[in-house]
Amino acid sequence: MNTASPDLSLTIVRTLPAPPAIVFEAWTSAEHARRWWYPRVNGQDFACVAFEMDFRVGGAYRYCIRSPQGGDSWAHGVFRAIEPERRLEMTFQWEQGSGMPEATLITVSFEPEGRDATRLTFCQTPFESADLRDGHAAGWGAVLDRLAEDIARTLAQRGARA
């Protein structure tokens, strides 16, 4: 049983320079996710070396990130809710050696900001300790940095302004 305190949740808010349709699209396939679903630590990129996704309610995802030193970390989850261009809800669990024995719940919301921007709100809960929450804050913050970079590349490729 998870005895985490409900205040041990993580919330990250970012404004991205693209409409919700484009930001949401980046979350909808393994091909998209492979381009940005990895952190950068101390200026060094991890790599997303595997990503499988069945993007539907009840569908699963599983991925592997590789550290610059070559260590692999696998995680997986199940999509619990999908509201196109508005909200995603999915479970998240590291597979081994993470210190997180139970799954957490991730909710991502996409709100339009003006005509060409999206306010993305990322929430993950519950964590068993402030240390685990804070470690994930750094990791997810870096992953969302990669997402912003990927969206800028997508807009450039489509001939739009970033």
Secondary structure, DSSP 8 states (H G I E B T S, - for coil): -----TT--EEEEEEESS-HHHHHHTTS-HHHHHTT-S-EETTEE-EEEEEEE--STT-EEEEEEE-TTS-EEEEEEEEEEEETTTEEEEEEEE-SSSS--S-EEEEEEEEEETTTEEEEEEEEE--SSHHHHHHHHHHHHHHHHHHHHHHHHHHHHTT---
